[in-house]
């Protein structure tokens, strides 16, 4: 099946759908200018100060680093928090919302991204499930309680030459310990998953109401395949958009070897045609 036939099939699915599930990995943000940290060299291009320490993304996204080197760890997360706040979501988000307006059950997003871009693009917060948490929410690093709070008051100042936070460290309001982002890190036994569990409960309740579901997966890679597995579990009408890892078994769906915005624009033109 060539690409034109795959697009025609995808459009027929979208026209028959009563609900749209968007599943998204790091590639979803690339067209908004966000890095995807592909490999150690890609990570070090974004954070050159960490290259001299030979620290990779897996090293920095580790609760042990937060405990041992809180200013270095918060330099990394503080930079990301500021970047995500300043980033304008690309037009693909609005395309998805526009398509969903015609669907009886609307739209829901499931993402491994912690950047809050779906909400920034106008998605209802109650229709977004963030399986790895959100950088915009904080928790106590010592887990003195299971409460979460927004990071709105955190205004990080980072010395980019050292990747260290030079402003005040965020603190838990209950015990004064260093606060951390409510993000699932590697080897993380202290992540408070309650918010994500509530989001996923809403998602599963919504899925139970959809009879003709279409899944559009964007930029989900194989390294951490959570999003890809979830897409396929909700097949067989999965439209996988990925410039590299676009392969998908025919009984799960179809693949488009395109970047996120490019693939969405192809579908948008075909839907209008």
C-alpha positions in Angstrom: 0.0 0.0 0.0 1.5 3.3 -1.1 1.3 6.5 1.0 -1.6 7.9 -1.0 -3.7 4.8 -0.3 -2.7 5.0 3.4 -3.8 8.6 3.6 -7.1 7.7 1.9 -7.7 5.0 4.4 -6.8 7.3 7.3 -9.2 9.9 6.0 -12.0 7.4 5.7 -11.4 6.4 9.4 -11.5 10.0 10.5 -14.7 10.6 8.7 -16.4 7.6 10.3 -15.0 8.2 13.8 -17.0 9.3 16.8 -13.9 9.9 19.0 -10.3 10.8 18.5 -7.4 9.6 20.7 -4.2 11.5 20.2 -1.1 9.7 21.5 2.1 11.6 21.5 5.8 11.2 22.3 8.7 13.6 22.2 8.4 14.0 18.4 5.2 15.9 18.9 7.1 18.9 20.3 10.0 19.0 17.7 7.9 21.1 15.3 7.4 23.6 18.1 11.2 23.9 18.4 11.6 21.6 21.4 14.6 19.1 21.6 13.9 15.4 21.6 17.3 14.5 23.3 17.8 11.8 20.7 21.0 10.0 21.9 23.7 11.3 24.1 25.1 13.7 21.5 21.7 15.2 20.9 21.3 15.7 24.6 24.7 17.4 24.9 23.9 19.7 22.1 21.0 21.0 24.2 23.0 21.0 27.4 26.7 21.4 26.5 27.7 22.0 30.1 26.8 18.5 31.0 29.0 17.0 28.3 32.2 17.7 30.3 30.7 15.7 33.2 29.6 12.9 30.7 26.1 13.1 32.2 23.3 11.9 29.9 19.6 12.4 30.0 19.2 9.1 31.9 21.7 10.4 34.5 19.9 13.7 34.9 16.4 12.2 35.0 17.3 10.3 38.1 16.1 11.0 41.7 19.6 10.1 43.0 21.0 13.1 41.2 18.3 15.3 42.7 19.4 14.1 46.1 23.1 14.4 45.6 23.3 17.5 43.3 20.1 19.5 43.6 21.4 22.7 42.0 22.7 20.8 39.0 19.5 18.8 38.7 17.3 21.9 39.1 19.5 23.7 36.6 18.4 21.0 34.1 14.8 21.0 35.1 14.7 24.8 35.6 15.9 25.3 32.1 13.3 23.0 30.7 10.5 24.6 32.7 11.4 28.0 31.4 11.7 26.6 27.8 8.3 24.9 27.9 6.7 28.0 29.3 8.0 30.1 26.4 7.3 27.6 23.7 4.3 28.2 21.4 2.6 25.0 20.3 2.7 24.3 16.6 -0.4 24.5 14.4 -0.9 20.7 14.4 -2.5 20.9 17.9 -5.2 23.2 16.6 -5.8 21.0 13.6 -6.5 18.1 15.9 -8.9 20.2 18.0 -10.7 21.3 14.8 -11.2 17.8 13.5 -12.5 16.7 16.9 -15.2 19.4 17.0 -17.2 17.4 14.5 -17.0 14.1 16.6 -19.7 13.2 19.1 -17.2 12.0 21.7 -14.6 14.7 21.0 -10.9 14.2 21.7 -8.6 12.9 24.4 -4.7 13.1 24.5 -2.4 10.5 26.0 1.2 11.7 26.2 4.6 10.8 27.7 5.6 14.4 27.3 5.9 16.4 30.5 5.9 19.8 28.8 2.2 20.8 29.1 2.0 21.6 25.5 -1.5 20.1 25.0 -2.9 22.4 27.7 -1.0 25.4 26.3 -2.6 24.7 22.9 -6.1 24.8 24.3 -6.8 21.2 25.2 -9.1 20.8 28.2 -6.9 19.7 31.1 -9.6 17.1 31.9 -9.0 15.5 28.5 -5.2 15.0 28.8 -3.4 12.1 30.4 0.3 12.6 31.1 1.7 9.1 31.8 5.1 10.4 33.0 3.7 13.4 34.9 4.2 17.1 34.4 7.1 19.5 34.9 4.5 22.1 35.9 3.6 20.2 39.0 5.9 19.7 42.1 6.1 17.2 44.9 8.3 16.8 48.0 11.5 15.0 47.2 11.4 13.3 50.6 7.7 12.4 50.1 6.7 13.8 53.5 3.1 13.9 52.1 1.5 12.9 48.8 0.2 16.3 47.9 1.2 18.1 44.7 1.3 21.8 43.9 1.8 23.9 40.8 5.3 25.2 39.9 3.9 28.7 38.9 5.9 30.4 41.6 9.2 28.9 40.5 11.1 31.4 38.4 14.4 29.6 37.7 17.6 31.4 37.0 20.2 29.0 35.5 23.9 29.5 34.8 24.0 27.9 31.4 27.8 27.6 31.5 27.5 25.2 34.4 23.9 24.1 34.1 23.4 25.0 37.8 20.4 26.8 39.4 21.6 30.1 40.9 18.2 31.2 42.2 16.6 29.7 45.3 15.9 26.0 45.3 12.1 25.2 45.3 11.1 23.8 48.7 8.3 21.6 50.1 5.9 23.9 52.0 5.3 21.2 54.6 8.8 20.1 55.6 11.2 22.4 53.8 13.0 19.6 51.8 13.9 20.3 48.2 10.9 20.0 45.9 11.1 18.1 42.7 9.1 18.0 39.5 6.2 15.5 39.6 7.9 13.6 36.8 8.5 9.8 36.6 12.3 9.5 36.5 14.5 6.5 35.9 14.6 4.1 38.8 12.1 6.3 40.6 10.3 4.9 43.6 9.3 8.3 45.0 7.2 9.6 42.2 3.7 10.4 43.4 1.4 8.9 40.6 -2.0 10.0 42.0 -2.5 12.8 39.5 -1.6 10.6 36.5 -3.8 7.8 37.9 -6.7 10.2 38.0 -6.0 11.3 34.5 -5.8 7.8 33.2 -9.1 6.8 35.0 -10.8 9.7 33.1 -9.2 8.5 29.9 -10.5 4.9 30.3 -13.9 6.2 31.2 -14.0 8.2 28.0 -12.7 5.3 25.9 -15.6 3.2 27.2 -18.1 5.6 25.5 -16.4 5.6 22.1 -17.6 3.1 19.5 -15.6 4.2 16.4 -12.2 5.2 17.8 -9.4 6.5 15.7 -5.9 6.9 17.2 -3.4 9.4 15.8 0.0 8.7 17.2 2.7 11.4 16.7 6.4 11.2 17.3 6.5 8.2 19.7 9.8 6.3 19.5 10.8 2.8 20.4 13.3 3.6 23.2 10.6 4.0 25.7 7.6 2.4 23.9 4.8 3.2 26.4 2.9 5.4 23.9 3.3 3.0 21.0 2.0 0.1 23.1 -1.0 2.2 24.3 -1.8 3.2 20.7 -1.8 -0.4 19.5 -3.9 -1.6 22.4 -6.6 0.8 21.2 -6.3 -0.2 17.5 -7.1 -1.3 14.8 -7.5 2.2 13.5 -4.1 3.7 14.5 -2.5 6.3 12.3 1.2 6.3 13.3 3.1 9.5 12.2 6.8 9.2 12.6 9.7 10.1 10.3 11.8 7.0 11.3 9.8 4.5 13.4 6.6 4.5 11.4 6.3 0.7 11.0 3.1 -0.8 12.4 1.4 -4.2 11.9 -1.6 -4.0 9.4 -4.0 -5.3 12.1 -3.1 -2.3 14.3 -3.2 0.4 11.7 -1.1 2.3 9.1 2.1 4.3 9.3 3.1 7.6 7.6 6.8 8.3 7.3 6.5 12.0 8.1 7.3 14.5 10.8 4.4 15.5 13.1 3.2 18.7 11.5 3.9 17.4 8.0 1.8 14.3 8.5 -1.0 16.3 10.1 -1.0 18.8 7.2 -1.2 15.9 4.7 -4.3 14.5 6.5 -5.8 18.0 6.9 -5.6 18.7 3.1 -7.1 15.3 2.3 -9.9 15.9 4.8 -10.7 19.2 3.1 -10.5 17.8 -0.4 
